[in-house]
């Protein structure tokens, strides 16, 4: 990040909790007069048969399309907010923390696409809350306008 403008980084994986986090981040960015960096992190499979023979470029394009679809799905909430789309290859906790270095906030959904639905926090949000160098907001599904999100990784 260039450090010259206020930025909120939001992790987006296409899940409903990540879309709720994106909507929350857009509302907050409007209040702060900041831009939003919508970040999708994907990991290139190490075992060729598991990804159906698709190459790196095809998987990267698929990741870009997923992020585009997610951002377009909340387009109504984006009015007046600059959104930058960032697609990064790597492990989600490490890459989200790296992109958010210097940001005002890192915003995440409480649960993403993987893991166990019964957990209050996903492994990605939990790791980011522990390692990010900026405040972390964790948004629970369907909660907006600050109703279920608290800075610093605490949402209970």
N, C-alpha and C positions, 0 to 999 in steps of 0.2 A: 504494500500500500504506500501511497506517496506521502501521507501524513499531512497534506495541505487541506483536506476536506474531512468533515465528520462522516464516519461510516459505521453502519451497523452490519455485521456479518450474520447471515442466517443459513443454517444447514438445511438443505432441501433434498429429500430422497423420493418425493412423489407420494409419500404416505399422508393420510389425513392429519396426523400430528405435525408433520413438517409443514403442511399447507397452513395449519392454524398458526404455527410459528412465523411463517412468512407474512400472513395477514397482520399478526401482532407487530412484527418488525416494521411493516409499512406504516401502520398507525403511529408507532413511536418515532419513526424517521420523519414523518410529517411534523410532529410536535417539535422535534429537535432540529428541523431543517437540515437533515442529513440524507445521505444516499444509502441505498441498501445493496450489499453484495450478496446475491443469492448464489450459494456454493453447493455444487453437487460433486461428491467425491466417489470415484469408482476405482475398483481394483482389478487389474488385468489378471485373469486366471492363470495359475501356474501349471495346471494340468490341461493340455490341449483338448482332450475328449470332452471335458465338462462344459466347454463353452461353444460346442457345436461347430467347431472349425472356423469361427469368426476371428478375424485378425484384429490387431490393435486399433487400426483406423476405423473399422466398422463398429467396434465397441465404443470408441470415443465418440463417434457420430451418434450412436444410440444414446449415450449419456447426455450429449448436447440436446437431443430431441426430447428426452425426458425432462430436462431442466426447462426447456422452452415451453413444453406443455404445462408444467407446474406453474410457471410464471404467468402464462396466459390464463390459467384457471382462476387466478386471483386478480385479473387485470382491473376489475372495478375498484378494488381497494388500492390500486397503485397510482391513482390520479394525483399528480403533483409531486411524485417521488421519483427520483432517478434510480433505476435498477440496473446494476451491472451483473451480468451472468458470468459465473466462473466455474469451469469444469476442470477438476484436478484428478490425476491418477495417483492413487496411494491408499493409505489406510485412513478412514474417516476421522478418528480422533486426532491423529497427528497432523493431518492436512488442515482440518478446521482450526485447530489451535494456531498453526502457522499463518494461515490467511488472516486470522483475527488479531494477530500481534499488532498492536497500535490502534485497533478499533475501539469505539466507544462501548460497544456491547457485542457479545456473541449470543445469538438467539437460536434455541433448539427446541424441537418437539420432545415431549417426555418419552415417547415411544416411537420408534421408526419401523422399518420393514422387517427387521430381524428380531431374534431373541424371543423372550417369553412374555406374553401379553399381561401376565399377572404382576410383573414387576412395576414399581412406581416410576423408576427411571431406567432408561435403556443404558446399555453399556457405553455407547458413544457419548450420550449426554453426561453420564457420570464421569467418564474420563476427561471430557472437556471441562467440566466444572472443577475438577482437581488440578488441571494443568494450564488452563488459559491464563494469560497475563492481563486480561481485561475482565470486567464484570460479565457474568453469564446469566441469561434469563432462560428458564425452562418453562415452556408453555404446554399446558395439558390440552388435550383434544377438545375443541369447541369453546375454550375459554379465551376471551379477548378483552381488550381494553383494561388490562391489568388484573382481571378477575382471578386468574390462576397462576400468574407468573410473578416471581419475586427475583430481584437481582441476586447474584452471588451463588446461583445454583440451588437455592432453597425454594421448593415449591410446595412444601407441606405446611 
